[in-house]
């Protein structure tokens, strides 16, 4: 699916978390004691996607600190979630620096989570002129699948990508439209 019209959009924290926990038993530590497992794992998957899809457009979405509109709707939203591990916080900062040096666009929106940003980009830009590839292990993105929008997720071994297409989702869950997938979560 290599095409310079492709638009690759990435959920940064979803990949950072996955990578961090993939290396939890054998973390990659710098000589000054910093855990770089999350950044390494993210970049490995990111580079795999760049190689596979050769996109003409790339954006990496990050969450911003602070409440989102969901907190206004439901004040207890994520209230019980533990704070992010230090390796994730450190990794996110280093990753933003690295992406900036590489000229990769970093996107976020105040009051919204990264998945809202990814979803908005997918709905706004996925077309025959610009096929969309969403890179994330988060199954919630499957509700956005369509003719011109696919999902690429890291395989279980972390050494490749698995594509999820609209027809795969519809057949697997016996639903008529991808939007119905949200009811199954």
Secondary structure, 3 states (H helix, E strand, C coil): CCCCCCEEEEEHHHHHHHHHHHCCCCCCECCCCCECHHHHHHHHHHHHHHHHHCCCEEEEECCCCCCCHHHHHCCCCCCCCCCCCHHHHHHHHHHHHHHHHHCCEEECCCCCCHHHHHHHHHHHHCECCECEEEECCCHHHHHHCECCEEEEEECCCCCCEEEECHHHHHHHHCCCCHHHHHHHC
